[in-house]
Amino acid sequence: MISKRNFLLTLAALVLVPGVSRAQSSQTLSRAELHKMIAAAHSPEQYHELASYFRWRQEVLQEEAHAELIEWDRRSQIAWSIAEKYPRPVDSSRNRYEYFRYEEQQMSQKAAYYERLSEIAAR
């Protein structure tokens, strides 16, 4: 089992690897910067950059979902009292897992959309 600390260190190392594309190296885009990029995108390269960004976000969310799935499994193995309060820790892990999976699907759809736009603009 991978600890949360090791997971975060691995994720940080992946983000800081030199030689990645501009979209992957500037992962700290604010919402406003992302909206500006979307509004300014008209060329295949710009659409490809957006698609790369959303694919990166999808991968990050997939890793977070996997880590939360492991935590969900760990918490579900703990015996609980009948008088426990809601939300139980296992419920919180399940909810976070489902949230990450939903967001991952959203990023996948956005990436596919910009990949199609890139192909269309390249013609």
Residue pairs with C-beta under 8 A, 6 or more apart in sequence:
1 70
1 74
2 10
2 67
2 70
4 67
7 63
7 67
11 60
11 63
15 27
21 49
21 52
22 49
23 49
23 50
23 52
23 53
23 56
24 52
24 53
24 56
27 53
27 56
29 37
29 53
34 53
37 46
37 49
37 50
37 53
38 50
40 46
41 47
41 49
41 50
41 114
41 117
42 121
43 121
44 118
44 119
44 121
44 122
45 118
47 114
47 115
47 117
47 118
47 121
48 114
48 115
48 118
50 110
50 114
51 111
51 112
51 114
51 115
51 118
52 111
54 107
54 108
54 110
54 111
54 114
55 107
55 108
55 111
57 107
58 104
58 107
58 108
58 111
61 100
61 101
61 103
61 104
61 107
62 100
62 104
64 100
65 97
65 100
65 101
65 104
68 93
68 96
68 97
68 100
69 97
71 93
72 90
72 93
72 94
72 97
75 88
75 89
75 90
75 93
76 90
78 89
78 90
80 88
80 90
87 95
